């Protein structure tokens, strides 16, 4: 049964859109290396995880897992805000939220089949369905769920890491034939359908981690972590001390331990860093004075259209890198890592320009509009 604690109408939290924008562009910083491989994301299973170039290793370590964890925390913030909106209006909760989760799952499935092997939307949809029934429970109940699910999740990661450490050396280096994996879009779609169990095995990690981070994000809202208050500032200082002071050195250590520690490096250490990033960005936004400049307006717009930008950046990367598109991955296979950085910067710049232009005419991104029309077809939200 949902808590009956009174919930007042909150002011819009400006930092949330900026945080979402940072998280979306940051996830591209991780995924772009998969697209830039001549074999595409599928080559991950044939060439392994390690990069020979030290610059590439460093850049991958900077982005790996942290922005995904930040995005996951923010999704939990969104569930909490939707819960508060329902309570404020006197509507039952979770009400029709399972419909929303089902729509997100279908969008994620389509995204997986047509675009990207490592979609996170399906996992978010599954986790959100459980969290929707937990978000209104008492803090004691939520802490118990976080402890149990988080403990199970840590055991899974530790167990899988143990298996990796005990296994023989990883797969051999990529061969030139890997480029054939991205030569045909229909063949890629067929491969995703045929190997869905392999590509979707990550859900075993995404779902429990998302349950935990969704609930943490919800409780950060309740604790006032985003508020421009003394209590909010104290919470953010503690989060920055833990996330940046402890999390970054810890994650730097896990990044140097080799690919057998990849799961720890991607799934256990980064959430702590993400909490520090969340606090840091929120503090910077709250301290900002004067009108937002072009960069902040662009990042904010990307955050307001986060779902659409997440899918669009993967579509753009596919069209630019794969053999059925411009084939940049194979063309620049021996050019070193800096062209990949340029690819990330170019796609990010396109989103930073396109998102504000779209929002001049519409109040939501295209996929957000689709979800809204399917989820609440009788509601009209004025501009």
C-alpha positions in Angstrom: 0.0 0.0 0.0 1.4 3.4 -0.9 2.4 5.8 1.7 -0.2 8.5 2.4 2.4 11.2 3.3 1.3 14.6 1.9 3.1 15.6 -1.2 3.2 19.2 -2.3 3.5 20.4 -5.9 7.3 20.8 -6.5 8.8 23.6 -8.5 10.6 22.4 -11.7 14.1 21.3 -10.9 16.3 22.9 -13.5 19.3 20.7 -12.7 17.4 17.5 -13.7 17.2 18.4 -17.4 20.9 19.3 -17.4 21.8 16.0 -15.6 19.8 14.0 -18.1 21.5 15.8 -21.0 25.0 15.1 -19.5 24.0 11.4 -18.9 22.8 11.0 -22.5 25.9 12.5 -24.1 28.0 10.5 -21.6 26.4 7.2 -22.5 27.3 7.9 -26.1 30.9 8.3 -24.9 30.8 4.7 -23.9 28.8 3.3 -26.8 30.6 5.1 -29.5 33.6 2.7 -29.2 31.2 -0.2 -30.0 30.0 1.5 -33.1 33.5 2.5 -34.1 34.7 -1.1 -34.2 34.6 -2.4 -37.8 32.6 -5.4 -36.5 30.2 -3.3 -34.6 28.9 -4.2 -31.1 28.7 -7.9 -32.0 32.6 -7.9 -32.2 32.7 -7.5 -28.5 32.1 -11.3 -28.3 34.8 -12.2 -30.7 37.7 -9.7 -29.8 37.1 -9.2 -26.1 37.0 -6.0 -24.1 40.6 -4.8 -23.9 41.9 -2.0 -26.1 45.6 -1.9 -27.1 45.8 1.8 -27.4 46.4 3.6 -24.1 44.5 6.7 -25.1 41.5 4.5 -26.0 41.7 2.6 -22.7 41.8 5.9 -20.8 38.8 7.4 -22.6 36.8 4.2 -22.2 37.7 4.1 -18.5 36.5 7.7 -18.0 33.0 7.0 -19.5 32.5 3.3 -18.7 29.4 2.8 -16.6 29.3 6.1 -14.9 26.9 7.9 -17.2 24.7 4.9 -17.5 24.5 4.8 -13.7 23.7 8.5 -13.7 20.9 8.0 -16.2 19.5 5.2 -14.1 19.5 7.3 -11.0 17.6 10.0 -12.9 15.1 7.5 -14.2 14.3 6.7 -10.5 14.0 10.5 -9.9 11.4 10.5 -12.7 9.4 7.7 -11.2 9.3 9.5 -7.8 8.1 12.7 -9.5 5.4 10.8 -11.3 4.3 9.1 -8.0 4.1 12.6 -6.4 2.1 13.9 -9.2 -0.4 11.1 -8.9 -0.7 11.5 -5.1 -1.1 15.3 -5.5 -3.9 14.8 -8.0 -5.6 12.2 -5.9 -5.1 9.5 -8.6 -4.4 5.9 -7.6 -0.8 4.7 -7.9 0.7 2.9 -9.8 -2.6 3.2 -11.8 -1.7 3.0 -15.5 2.0 3.1 -14.9 2.3 -0.6 -16.0 1.0 0.5 -19.4 3.8 3.1 -19.5 6.4 0.4 -18.6 5.0 -1.9 -21.3 5.3 0.9 -24.0 8.9 1.5 -22.9 9.6 -2.2 -23.2 8.3 -2.3 -26.7 10.3 0.8 -27.7 13.4 -0.8 -26.2 12.7 -4.1 -28.1 12.3 -2.2 -31.4 15.5 -0.2 -30.6 17.3 -3.5 -29.9 16.1 -5.3 -33.0 16.6 -2.4 -35.5 19.5 -0.4 -34.0 21.6 -1.5 -31.0 22.5 -4.8 -29.4 23.0 -3.3 -25.9 19.8 -1.4 -25.5 19.0 -0.4 -21.8 15.3 0.6 -22.3 14.0 -3.0 -22.0 15.8 -3.4 -18.6 14.5 -0.1 -17.4 11.0 -1.1 -18.3 11.2 -4.4 -16.4 12.8 -2.7 -13.3 10.4 0.2 -13.3 7.4 -2.1 -13.1 8.6 -3.4 -9.8 9.8 -0.1 -8.5 6.4 1.5 -9.3 4.9 -0.7 -6.6 7.8 0.0 -4.1 8.3 3.8 -4.5 5.4 4.7 -2.2 6.4 2.2 0.6 8.0 3.3 3.8 11.7 4.2 3.9 12.3 1.0 6.0 10.7 -1.2 3.4 12.6 0.6 0.6 15.9 0.2 2.5 15.2 -3.5 2.9 14.6 -3.9 -0.9 17.7 -2.0 -1.7 19.7 -4.1 0.7 18.4 -7.5 -0.6 18.4 -6.7 -4.3 21.7 -4.8 -4.1 23.3 -7.7 -2.2 22.0 -10.2 -4.7 23.4 -8.0 -7.5 26.8 -7.7 -5.9 26.9 -11.5 -5.5 26.1 -12.0 -9.2 28.8 -9.6 -10.3 31.3 -11.1 -7.9 30.4 -14.6 -9.0 30.7 -13.8 -12.7 34.0 -12.0 -12.1 35.3 -15.1 -10.3 34.4 -17.2 -13.3 36.2 -14.7 -15.6 39.3 -14.8 -13.4 39.3 -18.6 -13.4 38.7 -19.0 -17.2 41.4 -19.3 -19.8 42.6 -16.1 -21.6 40.0 -14.2 -23.5 39.2 -14.4 -27.2 41.8 -13.8 -29.9 42.2 -10.4 -31.5 39.7 -9.4 -34.1 40.2 -10.5 -37.7 39.4 -8.5 -40.8 36.3 -10.7 -41.5 34.6 -9.0 -38.5 33.8 -6.0 -40.8 31.3 -8.3 -42.6 29.1 -8.2 -39.4 28.0 -4.6 -40.3 27.9 -4.9 -44.1 24.1 -5.5 -44.2 21.4 -4.0 -42.0 19.0 -6.9 -42.7 21.7 -9.3 -41.7 22.3 -7.3 -38.5 18.6 -7.4 -37.6 18.5 -11.2 -38.3 21.6 -11.7 -36.1 20.0 -9.7 -33.2 16.9 -11.9 -33.4 18.9 -15.1 -33.7 21.2 -14.3 -30.9 18.8 -12.5 -28.6 19.7 -14.7 -25.6 23.4 -13.7 -26.0 22.9 -10.0 -26.5 20.2 -9.7 -23.8 22.1 -11.6 -21.2 23.1 -8.2 -19.8 19.5 -7.8 -18.5 20.6 -10.1 -15.6 22.7 -7.2 -14.4 20.7 -4.2 -15.7 17.4 -5.1 -14.0 18.6 -5.6 -10.4 21.0 -2.6 -10.6 18.2 -0.5 -12.0 15.9 -1.5 -9.2 18.5 -0.3 -6.7 19.4 2.9 -8.4 15.8 3.8 -9.2 15.0 3.5 -5.5 18.1 5.5 -4.5 17.1 8.2 -7.0 13.6 8.3 -5.5 14.9 8.7 -2.0 17.4 11.5 -3.1 14.3 13.5 -4.1 12.7 12.9 -0.8 15.8 13.8 1.1 15.9 17.2 -0.7 19.2 16.5 -2.5 18.1 18.7 -5.5 16.9 21.6 -3.4 18.6 25.0 -3.0 18.6 24.7 0.7 21.2 24.1 3.5 20.1 20.5 3.9 20.3 19.9 0.2 23.8 21.4 0.1 24.9 19.2 2.9 23.6 16.1 1.1 25.4 17.1 -2.1 28.7 17.7 -0.2 28.5 14.2 1.2 27.7 12.7 -2.1 30.6 14.5 -3.8 33.0 13.4 -1.0 32.0 9.8 -1.5 31.5 9.8 -5.2 34.4 11.9 -6.3 36.8 11.5 -3.4 36.4 7.7 -3.0 34.5 6.5 -6.1 36.9 8.0 -8.7 40.1 6.4 -7.1 38.3 3.1 -6.7 37.0 3.1 -10.2 40.5 4.1 -11.5 41.8 1.0 -9.7 39.3 -1.3 -11.2 40.0 0.1 -14.6 43.6 -1.0 -14.3 42.9 -4.6 -13.2 42.3 -6.0 -16.7 39.3 -7.2 -18.6 38.5 -10.0 -16.2 37.4 -7.2 -13.8 35.2 -5.6 -16.4 32.0 -6.3 -14.6 33.2 -4.7 -11.4 34.6 -1.8 -13.3 31.3 -1.2 -15.2 28.6 -2.2 -12.8 29.8 -2.0 -9.2 32.1 1.0 -8.9 30.5 3.5 -11.3 27.3 4.1 -9.4 29.3 5.6 -6.6 31.0 8.0 -9.0 27.6 8.8 -10.6 26.3 10.0 -7.2 29.2 12.4 -7.0 28.5 13.6 -10.6 24.9 14.1 -9.8 25.7 16.2 -6.8 28.4 18.2 -8.6 26.3 19.1 -11.6 23.3 20.0 -9.4 25.5 22.3 -7.3 26.9 24.0 -10.4 23.4 24.6 -11.8 22.1 26.0 -8.6 25.1 28.3 -8.3 24.8 29.5 -11.9 23.7 33.1 -12.2 22.3 34.9 -15.2 20.7 33.4 -18.3 21.9 30.1 -19.6 24.4 30.1 -22.5 24.1 28.1 -25.7 25.9 25.0 -24.2 23.6 24.8 -21.2 20.5 25.4 -23.3 21.6 22.6 -25.6 22.3 20.2 -22.8 19.0 21.1 -21.2 17.2 20.4 -24.4 18.9 17.1 -24.8 17.8 16.3 -21.3 14.2 17.2 -22.0 14.3 14.9 -25.1 16.4 12.3 -23.5 14.6 9.2 -24.8 14.6 10.5 -28.4 18.2 11.6 -28.2 19.3 8.2 -26.8 17.8 6.4 -29.7 18.8 9.1 -32.3 22.5 9.1 -31.3 22.6 5.3 -31.8 20.9 5.6 -35.2 23.4 8.3 -36.3 26.4 6.3 -35.0 25.1 3.2 -36.9 24.6 5.1 -40.2 28.0 6.7 -39.9 30.0 3.7 -38.8 28.5 0.6 -40.3 29.3 -0.9 -43.7 25.7 -0.5 -44.9 26.1 3.3 -44.1 29.1 5.4 -44.6 31.4 2.7 -43.3 33.6 5.0 -41.2 34.6 2.3 -38.8 36.3 0.2 -41.4 37.7 3.2 -43.3 39.4 4.6 -40.1 40.2 1.2 -38.5 43.9 2.0 -38.3 43.6 5.7 -37.7 43.8 5.6 -33.9 41.3 6.7 -31.3 41.1 10.4 -32.0 38.7 10.0 -34.9 36.3 8.2 -32.5 36.5 11.2 -30.1 35.6 13.4 -33.1 32.7 11.1 -34.0 31.4 11.5 -30.4 31.8 15.3 -30.6 30.1 15.5 -34.0 27.1 13.5 -32.9 26.9 15.3 -29.6 27.0 18.7 -31.4 24.2 17.5 -33.7 22.0 16.7 -30.7 22.9 19.9 -29.0 21.7 21.8 -32.1 18.7 19.7 -33.0 17.1 19.3 -29.6 16.6 23.0 -29.0 15.2 23.5 -32.5 12.7 20.7 -32.0 11.6 22.1 -28.7 10.8 25.5 -30.3 7.8 23.8 -31.9 7.0 20.8 -29.6 7.0 20.5 -25.8 8.4 16.9 -25.9 10.8 14.9 -28.0 9.3 12.7 -30.8 9.5 9.5 -28.9 8.3 11.2 -25.7 5.3 12.5 -27.7 4.6 9.0 -29.0 4.7 7.6 -25.5 2.5 10.4 -24.1 -0.1 9.9 -26.8 -0.2 6.2 -26.2 -0.1 6.4 -22.4 -2.4 9.3 -21.9 -4.3 9.8 -25.2 -7.1 11.9 -23.6 -4.8 14.3 -21.9 -3.6 17.5 -23.6 -0.6 19.3 -22.2 -0.5 23.0 -23.4 2.7 24.5 -24.5 
